Amino acid sequence: MIADGAPLVVVSKQLGHAQASTTANIYAHAIASAQAKAMETFDRFTDLVGGGETVEEKCKKAAGD
């Protein structure tokens, strides 16, 4: 569900977790995958409207490199 874009809080409630942080800790890999997917979509959009940073550049920037 997370990888398909469902909000973390919604997934957490669906799974019966008391806190969204529990869901985030268990499914961190899915969150990272969803973020990468979103960044790729954003790159395609920015390419259509005049360029922009690549996914790799955004990841480095987000990581503070």
Chimera marker file (.cmm) of the C-alpha trace (Angstrom):
<marker_set name="trace">
<marker id="1" x="0.000" y="0.000" z="0.000" r="1" g="1" b="0" radius="0.5"/>
<marker id="2" x="2.814" y="2.410" z="0.846" r="1" g="1" b="0" radius="0.5"/>
<marker id="3" x="4.583" y="1.749" z="-2.449" r="1" g="1" b="0" radius="0.5"/>
<marker id="4" x="1.321" y="2.519" z="-4.251" r="1" g="1" b="0" radius="0.5"/>
<marker id="5" x="1.089" y="5.910" z="-2.566" r="1" g="1" b="0" radius="0.5"/>
<marker id="6" x="-1.244" y="5.269" z="0.373" r="1" g="1" b="0" radius="0.5"/>
<marker id="7" x="-0.493" y="7.662" z="3.244" r="1" g="1" b="0" radius="0.5"/>
<marker id="8" x="1.536" y="6.124" z="6.064" r="1" g="1" b="0" radius="0.5"/>
<marker id="9" x="-1.103" y="6.984" z="8.671" r="1" g="1" b="0" radius="0.5"/>
<marker id="10" x="-3.791" y="5.193" z="6.645" r="1" g="1" b="0" radius="0.5"/>
<marker id="11" x="-1.618" y="2.087" z="6.262" r="1" g="1" b="0" radius="0.5"/>
<marker id="12" x="-0.777" y="2.171" z="9.958" r="1" g="1" b="0" radius="0.5"/>
<marker id="13" x="-4.453" y="2.240" z="10.971" r="1" g="1" b="0" radius="0.5"/>
<marker id="14" x="-5.293" y="-0.515" z="8.470" r="1" g="1" b="0" radius="0.5"/>
<marker id="15" x="-2.591" y="-2.732" z="9.958" r="1" g="1" b="0" radius="0.5"/>
<marker id="16" x="-3.708" y="-1.985" z="13.504" r="1" g="1" b="0" radius="0.5"/>
<marker id="17" x="-0.516" y="-0.271" z="14.611" r="1" g="1" b="0" radius="0.5"/>
<marker id="18" x="-0.956" y="2.141" z="17.507" r="1" g="1" b="0" radius="0.5"/>
<marker id="19" x="1.593" y="4.549" z="16.033" r="1" g="1" b="0" radius="0.5"/>
<marker id="20" x="2.585" y="5.379" z="12.468" r="1" g="1" b="0" radius="0.5"/>
<marker id="21" x="6.221" y="5.197" z="13.581" r="1" g="1" b="0" radius="0.5"/>
<marker id="22" x="5.782" y="1.443" z="14.109" r="1" g="1" b="0" radius="0.5"/>
<marker id="23" x="4.645" y="1.069" z="10.509" r="1" g="1" b="0" radius="0.5"/>
<marker id="24" x="7.478" y="3.296" z="9.297" r="1" g="1" b="0" radius="0.5"/>
<marker id="25" x="10.077" y="1.228" z="11.145" r="1" g="1" b="0" radius="0.5"/>
<marker id="26" x="8.741" y="-2.080" z="9.838" r="1" g="1" b="0" radius="0.5"/>
<marker id="27" x="8.180" y="-0.944" z="6.262" r="1" g="1" b="0" radius="0.5"/>
<marker id="28" x="11.070" y="1.487" z="5.796" r="1" g="1" b="0" radius="0.5"/>
<marker id="29" x="12.106" y="-0.343" z="2.619" r="1" g="1" b="0" radius="0.5"/>
<marker id="30" x="8.683" y="0.282" z="1.067" r="1" g="1" b="0" radius="0.5"/>
<marker id="31" x="8.829" y="3.956" z="2.018" r="1" g="1" b="0" radius="0.5"/>
<marker id="32" x="12.238" y="4.300" z="0.347" r="1" g="1" b="0" radius="0.5"/>
<marker id="33" x="10.906" y="2.535" z="-2.736" r="1" g="1" b="0" radius="0.5"/>
<marker id="34" x="7.863" y="4.821" z="-2.868" r="1" g="1" b="0" radius="0.5"/>
<marker id="35" x="10.079" y="7.894" z="-2.502" r="1" g="1" b="0" radius="0.5"/>
<marker id="36" x="12.320" y="6.760" z="-5.359" r="1" g="1" b="0" radius="0.5"/>
<marker id="37" x="9.261" y="6.119" z="-7.516" r="1" g="1" b="0" radius="0.5"/>
<marker id="38" x="7.900" y="9.585" z="-6.730" r="1" g="1" b="0" radius="0.5"/>
<marker id="39" x="11.238" y="11.179" z="-7.587" r="1" g="1" b="0" radius="0.5"/>
<marker id="40" x="11.322" y="9.413" z="-10.945" r="1" g="1" b="0" radius="0.5"/>
<marker id="41" x="7.805" y="10.653" z="-11.694" r="1" g="1" b="0" radius="0.5"/>
<marker id="42" x="8.838" y="14.170" z="-10.699" r="1" g="1" b="0" radius="0.5"/>
<marker id="43" x="11.881" y="13.967" z="-12.985" r="1" g="1" b="0" radius="0.5"/>
<marker id="44" x="9.672" y="13.048" z="-15.932" r="1" g="1" b="0" radius="0.5"/>
<marker id="45" x="7.399" y="15.985" z="-15.134" r="1" g="1" b="0" radius="0.5"/>
<marker id="46" x="10.240" y="18.487" z="-14.805" r="1" g="1" b="0" radius="0.5"/>
<marker id="47" x="11.732" y="17.229" z="-18.075" r="1" g="1" b="0" radius="0.5"/>
<marker id="48" x="8.439" y="18.103" z="-19.754" r="1" g="1" b="0" radius="0.5"/>
<marker id="49" x="8.380" y="21.619" z="-18.345" r="1" g="1" b="0" radius="0.5"/>
<marker id="50" x="11.963" y="22.614" z="-18.937" r="1" g="1" b="0" radius="0.5"/>
<marker id="51" x="14.478" y="20.372" z="-17.254" r="1" g="1" b="0" radius="0.5"/>
<marker id="52" x="15.549" y="19.914" z="-13.663" r="1" g="1" b="0" radius="0.5"/>
<marker id="53" x="17.730" y="17.783" z="-11.447" r="1" g="1" b="0" radius="0.5"/>
<marker id="54" x="18.034" y="14.049" z="-11.996" r="1" g="1" b="0" radius="0.5"/>
<marker id="55" x="16.870" y="11.508" z="-9.412" r="1" g="1" b="0" radius="0.5"/>
<marker id="56" x="20.510" y="10.924" z="-8.443" r="1" g="1" b="0" radius="0.5"/>
<marker id="57" x="21.097" y="14.651" z="-7.917" r="1" g="1" b="0" radius="0.5"/>
<marker id="58" x="17.946" y="14.940" z="-5.790" r="1" g="1" b="0" radius="0.5"/>
<marker id="59" x="18.949" y="11.938" z="-3.668" r="1" g="1" b="0" radius="0.5"/>
<marker id="60" x="22.396" y="13.385" z="-3.039" r="1" g="1" b="0" radius="0.5"/>
<marker id="61" x="20.859" y="16.738" z="-2.160" r="1" g="1" b="0" radius="0.5"/>
<marker id="62" x="18.332" y="15.108" z="0.186" r="1" g="1" b="0" radius="0.5"/>
<marker id="63" x="21.140" y="13.149" z="1.874" r="1" g="1" b="0" radius="0.5"/>
<marker id="64" x="23.102" y="16.352" z="2.393" r="1" g="1" b="0" radius="0.5"/>
<marker id="65" x="25.952" y="15.497" z="0.022" r="1" g="1" b="0" radius="0.5"/>
<link id1="1" id2="2" r="1" g="1" b="0" radius="0.2"/>
<link id1="2" id2="3" r="1" g="1" b="0" radius="0.2"/>
<link id1="3" id2="4" r="1" g="1" b="0" radius="0.2"/>
<link id1="4" id2="5" r="1" g="1" b="0" radius="0.2"/>
<link id1="5" id2="6" r="1" g="1" b="0" radius="0.2"/>
<link id1="6" id2="7" r="1" g="1" b="0" radius="0.2"/>
<link id1="7" id2="8" r="1" g="1" b="0" radius="0.2"/>
<link id1="8" id2="9" r="1" g="1" b="0" radius="0.2"/>
<link id1="9" id2="10" r="1" g="1" b="0" radius="0.2"/>
<link id1="10" id2="11" r="1" g="1" b="0" radius="0.2"/>
<link id1="11" id2="12" r="1" g="1" b="0" radius="0.2"/>
<link id1="12" id2="13" r="1" g="1" b="0" radius="0.2"/>
<link id1="13" id2="14" r="1" g="1" b="0" radius="0.2"/>
<link id1="14" id2="15" r="1" g="1" b="0" radius="0.2"/>
<link id1="15" id2="16" r="1" g="1" b="0" radius="0.2"/>
<link id1="16" id2="17" r="1" g="1" b="0" radius="0.2"/>
<link id1="17" id2="18" r="1" g="1" b="0" radius="0.2"/>
<link id1="18" id2="19" r="1" g="1" b="0" radius="0.2"/>
<link id1="19" id2="20" r="1" g="1" b="0" radius="0.2"/>
<link id1="20" id2="21" r="1" g="1" b="0" radius="0.2"/>
<link id1="21" id2="22" r="1" g="1" b="0" radius="0.2"/>
<link id1="22" id2="23" r="1" g="1" b="0" radius="0.2"/>
<link id1="23" id2="24" r="1" g="1" b="0" radius="0.2"/>
<link id1="24" id2="25" r="1" g="1" b="0" radius="0.2"/>
<link id1="25" id2="26" r="1" g="1" b="0" radius="0.2"/>
<link id1="26" id2="27" r="1" g="1" b="0" radius="0.2"/>
<link id1="27" id2="28" r="1" g="1" b="0" radius="0.2"/>
<link id1="28" id2="29" r="1" g="1" b="0" radius="0.2"/>
<link id1="29" id2="30" r="1" g="1" b="0" radius="0.2"/>
<link id1="30" id2="31" r="1" g="1" b="0" radius="0.2"/>
<link id1="31" id2="32" r="1" g="1" b="0" radius="0.2"/>
<link id1="32" id2="33" r="1" g="1" b="0" radius="0.2"/>
<link id1="33" id2="34" r="1" g="1" b="0" radius="0.2"/>
<link id1="34" id2="35" r="1" g="1" b="0" radius="0.2"/>
<link id1="35" id2="36" r="1" g="1" b="0" radius="0.2"/>
<link id1="36" id2="37" r="1" g="1" b="0" radius="0.2"/>
<link id1="37" id2="38" r="1" g="1" b="0" radius="0.2"/>
<link id1="38" id2="39" r="1" g="1" b="0" radius="0.2"/>
<link id1="39" id2="40" r="1" g="1" b="0" radius="0.2"/>
<link id1="40" id2="41" r="1" g="1" b="0" radius="0.2"/>
<link id1="41" id2="42" r="1" g="1" b="0" radius="0.2"/>
<link id1="42" id2="43" r="1" g="1" b="0" radius="0.2"/>
<link id1="43" id2="44" r="1" g="1" b="0" radius="0.2"/>
<link id1="44" id2="45" r="1" g="1" b="0" radius="0.2"/>
<link id1="45" id2="46" r="1" g="1" b="0" radius="0.2"/>
<link id1="46" id2="47" r="1" g="1" b="0" radius="0.2"/>
<link id1="47" id2="48" r="1" g="1" b="0" radius="0.2"/>
<link id1="48" id2="49" r="1" g="1" b="0" radius="0.2"/>
<link id1="49" id2="50" r="1" g="1" b="0" radius="0.2"/>
<link id1="50" id2="51" r="1" g="1" b="0" radius="0.2"/>
<link id1="51" id2="52" r="1" g="1" b="0" radius="0.2"/>
<link id1="52" id2="53" r="1" g="1" b="0" radius="0.2"/>
<link id1="53" id2="54" r="1" g="1" b="0" radius="0.2"/>
<link id1="54" id2="55" r="1" g="1" b="0" radius="0.2"/>
<link id1="55" id2="56" r="1" g="1" b="0" radius="0.2"/>
<link id1="56" id2="57" r="1" g="1" b="0" radius="0.2"/>
<link id1="57" id2="58" r="1" g="1" b="0" radius="0.2"/>
<link id1="58" id2="59" r="1" g="1" b="0" radius="0.2"/>
<link id1="59" id2="60" r="1" g="1" b="0" radius="0.2"/>
<link id1="60" id2="61" r="1" g="1" b="0" radius="0.2"/>
<link id1="61" id2="62" r="1" g="1" b="0" radius="0.2"/>
<link id1="62" id2="63" r="1" g="1" b="0" radius="0.2"/>
<link id1="63" id2="64" r="1" g="1" b="0" radius="0.2"/>
<link id1="64" id2="65" r="1" g="1" b="0" radius="0.2"/>
</marker_set>
